[in-house]
């Protein structure tokens, strides 16, 4: 190792009194968070999971909206090597819908019709009979409403995860307790989580490639002339005296 003050002036990297970071060789950094937000939304919107619901129908789960993406995504160069740092919190909504054999959405069943109440009759016996009849009708309508609720063809829910590696912990939730909701919970906790992991890996690959910036503008290397001079200096110093 050369002593202080005895270094070759043609060295590629030298101590500078002005402290300048020539050609971003020592360090350079670029915040690409805005690009990261839009890229995450774009990738998540592509998720579509279709599976069998019963013998004649299918269920389709999609990401209906990405409501929040926050955090940081940064590219930085250290002596010609590009590295990335990112930590994003993502949340939004998912939707599931039952499809027919041809892949068309099935319309929800019609709500039970409310029948107009009949005016009570004057006779006491008739009044009692009418009350009993009204109670029976109300029970039937309640049962129809319950069955219609169980046969809902659309379920909505929420999702969230923190994106800092290729396998984030993803949470899918819904307040619905219908058979369709139960099916979707199972489906999303397996294939849904896998789909988000694929999205995370794709995002990280895109980020490493530079996001929306020209990676060459960030990753500048020493000029060819300086490198050639350094090589010539090394060669000359190795010649016998």
C-alpha positions as CSV (number, residue, x, y, z in Angstrom):
1,X,0.0,0.0,0.0
2,X,1.4,3.4,-0.9
3,X,2.2,5.9,1.8
4,X,0.2,9.1,2.1
5,X,1.3,11.5,-0.6
6,X,3.1,8.9,-2.7
7,X,0.0,7.7,-4.7
8,X,0.0,7.7,-8.5
9,X,-1.8,10.8,-9.8
10,X,-3.4,8.6,-12.5
11,X,-5.4,6.5,-10.0
12,X,-9.1,6.3,-10.9
13,X,-10.3,7.3,-7.5
14,X,-8.3,10.0,-5.7
15,X,-8.8,12.2,-2.7
16,X,-10.3,15.5,-3.7
17,X,-10.0,18.6,-1.6
18,X,-13.4,19.8,-2.9
19,X,-15.0,16.6,-1.8
20,X,-16.8,16.1,-5.1
21,X,-18.5,12.9,-5.9
22,X,-17.2,12.6,-9.5
23,X,-19.6,10.9,-12.0
24,X,-21.6,9.6,-9.0
25,X,-18.9,7.1,-8.5
26,X,-18.9,7.0,-4.7
27,X,-22.6,7.4,-4.1
28,X,-25.8,8.5,-5.9
29,X,-29.5,8.0,-5.0
30,X,-32.9,8.3,-6.7
31,X,-36.3,8.2,-5.1
32,X,-38.7,6.2,-7.3
33,X,-41.6,6.0,-4.8
34,X,-44.1,7.6,-7.2
35,X,-43.3,5.1,-9.9
36,X,-43.5,2.3,-7.3
37,X,-47.0,3.3,-6.2
38,X,-48.4,3.2,-9.7
39,X,-46.6,0.0,-10.6
40,X,-48.0,-1.9,-7.6
41,X,-51.5,-0.8,-8.4
42,X,-51.0,-1.8,-12.0
43,X,-49.7,-5.3,-11.1
44,X,-52.4,-6.0,-8.5
45,X,-55.2,-5.1,-10.9
46,X,-54.1,-8.0,-13.1
47,X,-54.9,-10.6,-10.4
48,X,-57.8,-12.9,-11.4
49,X,-58.5,-16.2,-9.8
50,X,-61.2,-18.5,-11.1
51,X,-62.2,-21.8,-9.5
52,X,-65.1,-24.3,-9.4
53,X,-68.0,-23.2,-7.0
54,X,-70.3,-26.2,-7.6
55,X,-71.1,-28.6,-10.4
56,X,-72.6,-26.0,-12.7
57,X,-71.0,-22.7,-11.5
58,X,-67.6,-21.0,-11.0
59,X,-66.3,-18.3,-8.7
60,X,-64.0,-15.4,-9.8
61,X,-62.0,-13.4,-7.4
62,X,-60.4,-10.1,-8.4
63,X,-58.7,-7.0,-6.8
64,X,-61.5,-4.4,-7.2
65,X,-59.4,-1.4,-5.9
66,X,-56.0,-0.5,-4.4
67,X,-56.9,2.2,-1.9
68,X,-53.6,3.0,-0.3
69,X,-49.9,2.5,-1.2
70,X,-47.4,4.3,1.0
71,X,-43.8,4.1,2.0
72,X,-40.5,4.4,0.1
73,X,-38.7,2.9,-2.9
74,X,-35.2,4.1,-3.5
75,X,-32.4,3.2,-6.0
76,X,-28.8,3.9,-5.0
77,X,-25.5,3.4,-6.6
78,X,-22.3,2.7,-4.7
79,X,-19.1,2.5,-6.7
80,X,-20.8,1.3,-9.8
81,X,-23.2,-1.2,-8.1
82,X,-26.9,-0.6,-8.2
83,X,-28.9,-1.5,-5.1
84,X,-32.5,-1.1,-4.0
85,X,-34.4,-0.3,-0.8
86,X,-38.2,-0.5,-0.5
87,X,-40.8,-0.8,2.1
88,X,-44.4,-0.2,1.0
89,X,-47.7,-0.7,2.9
90,X,-50.5,-1.7,0.5
91,X,-54.3,-2.1,1.2
92,X,-57.5,-2.2,-0.9
93,X,-60.6,-4.2,-1.7
94,X,-61.3,-7.6,-3.4
95,X,-64.5,-8.8,-5.0
96,X,-65.8,-12.3,-5.7
97,X,-68.7,-13.2,-8.0
98,X,-70.4,-16.5,-9.1
99,X,-70.3,-17.2,-12.8
100,X,-72.3,-19.6,-15.0
101,X,-70.9,-22.3,-17.2
102,X,-70.1,-19.8,-19.9
103,X,-68.3,-17.4,-17.5
104,X,-71.1,-14.8,-17.3
105,X,-71.9,-13.2,-13.9
106,X,-75.0,-14.6,-12.3
107,X,-77.5,-12.0,-11.2
108,X,-78.4,-12.1,-7.5
109,X,-81.8,-13.6,-6.6
110,X,-84.7,-11.1,-6.4
111,X,-85.6,-9.9,-2.9
112,X,-88.9,-11.3,-1.5
113,X,-91.9,-9.1,-2.2
114,X,-93.6,-7.5,0.7
115,X,-97.3,-8.2,0.5
116,X,-99.7,-5.4,1.5
117,X,-101.3,-5.9,4.9
118,X,-105.0,-6.6,4.8
119,X,-107.4,-4.5,6.9
120,X,-108.6,-6.4,10.1
121,X,-112.2,-7.5,10.1
122,X,-114.7,-6.5,12.7
123,X,-115.5,-10.0,13.9
124,X,-113.3,-10.9,16.9
125,X,-112.8,-14.5,15.7
126,X,-111.8,-13.2,12.3
127,X,-109.4,-10.8,13.9
128,X,-107.6,-13.6,15.7
129,X,-107.4,-15.7,12.6
130,X,-106.1,-12.7,10.7
131,X,-103.3,-12.2,13.3
132,X,-102.3,-15.8,13.0
133,X,-102.3,-15.6,9.3
134,X,-100.1,-12.5,9.3
135,X,-97.6,-14.2,11.7
136,X,-97.3,-17.2,9.3
137,X,-96.8,-14.9,6.3
138,X,-94.1,-13.0,8.2
139,X,-92.3,-16.2,9.0
140,X,-92.3,-17.3,5.4
141,X,-91.0,-13.9,4.3
142,X,-88.2,-14.1,6.9
143,X,-87.3,-17.5,5.6
144,X,-87.2,-16.2,2.0
145,X,-85.0,-13.3,3.1
146,X,-82.6,-15.7,4.9
147,X,-82.4,-18.0,1.8
148,X,-81.8,-15.0,-0.5
149,X,-79.0,-13.9,1.8
150,X,-77.3,-17.3,1.7
151,X,-77.5,-17.3,-2.1
152,X,-75.7,-14.0,-2.6
153,X,-73.7,-14.1,-5.8
154,X,-71.3,-11.3,-4.9
155,X,-69.0,-11.0,-1.9
156,X,-66.7,-8.0,-1.1
157,X,-63.7,-7.9,1.3
158,X,-60.5,-6.2,2.2
159,X,-56.8,-7.1,1.8
160,X,-53.5,-5.7,3.1
161,X,-49.8,-6.5,3.1
162,X,-46.4,-4.9,3.6
163,X,-44.1,-5.2,0.6
164,X,-40.4,-5.4,1.5
165,X,-39.5,-8.8,0.1
166,X,-40.8,-11.4,-2.4
167,X,-43.1,-13.2,0.0
168,X,-45.1,-10.6,2.0
169,X,-47.7,-11.7,4.7
170,X,-51.0,-11.0,3.0
171,X,-54.3,-10.7,4.8
172,X,-57.7,-11.2,3.1
173,X,-60.8,-10.5,5.1
174,X,-64.6,-10.2,4.7
175,X,-67.5,-9.5,7.1
176,X,-69.8,-11.8,5.1
177,X,-70.7,-15.3,6.4
178,X,-72.4,-16.7,3.3
179,X,-71.3,-20.0,1.6
180,X,-69.6,-17.9,-1.2
181,X,-67.6,-15.9,1.4
182,X,-66.4,-19.2,3.0
183,X,-65.3,-20.5,-0.4
184,X,-63.5,-17.2,-1.1
185,X,-61.6,-17.2,2.2
186,X,-60.2,-20.6,1.5
187,X,-59.4,-19.7,-2.1
188,X,-57.7,-16.4,-1.4
189,X,-55.6,-17.7,1.5
190,X,-54.0,-20.2,-0.9
191,X,-54.0,-19.0,-4.5
192,X,-54.6,-15.4,-3.6
193,X,-51.5,-15.2,-1.4
194,X,-49.5,-17.0,-4.2
195,X,-50.7,-14.4,-6.7
196,X,-49.5,-11.5,-4.5
197,X,-46.1,-13.2,-4.1
198,X,-45.8,-13.4,-7.9
199,X,-46.7,-9.7,-8.1
200,X,-44.1,-8.9,-5.4
201,X,-41.3,-10.7,-7.3
202,X,-42.2,-9.0,-10.5
203,X,-42.2,-5.6,-8.8
204,X,-38.8,-6.2,-7.3
205,X,-37.4,-7.3,-10.7
206,X,-38.8,-4.1,-12.3
207,X,-37.3,-2.0,-9.4
208,X,-33.9,-3.6,-9.8
209,X,-34.0,-2.8,-13.5
210,X,-34.3,0.9,-12.7
211,X,-38.0,1.5,-12.5
212,X,-38.9,4.5,-14.7
213,X,-35.4,6.0,-14.9
214,X,-32.5,5.4,-17.2
215,X,-30.3,3.2,-15.1
216,X,-27.1,4.5,-16.9
217,X,-27.8,8.0,-15.6
218,X,-27.5,6.7,-12.0
219,X,-24.8,4.0,-12.5
220,X,-22.0,6.0,-14.0
221,X,-18.6,4.4,-14.2
222,X,-15.1,6.1,-14.5
223,X,-14.3,7.1,-18.0
224,X,-12.6,4.7,-20.4
225,X,-9.6,7.1,-20.7
226,X,-9.0,7.1,-17.0
227,X,-9.2,3.3,-16.9
228,X,-6.8,3.0,-19.8
229,X,-4.3,5.4,-18.1
230,X,-4.5,3.4,-14.9
231,X,-3.9,0.1,-16.8
232,X,-0.8,1.7,-18.6
233,X,0.5,2.9,-15.3
234,X,0.3,-0.6,-13.7
235,X,2.0,-2.1,-16.7
236,X,4.9,0.4,-16.7
237,X,5.5,0.0,-13.0
238,X,5.9,-3.8,-13.4
239,X,8.7,-3.5,-16.0
240,X,12.2,-4.5,-14.8
241,X,14.5,-1.6,-14.1
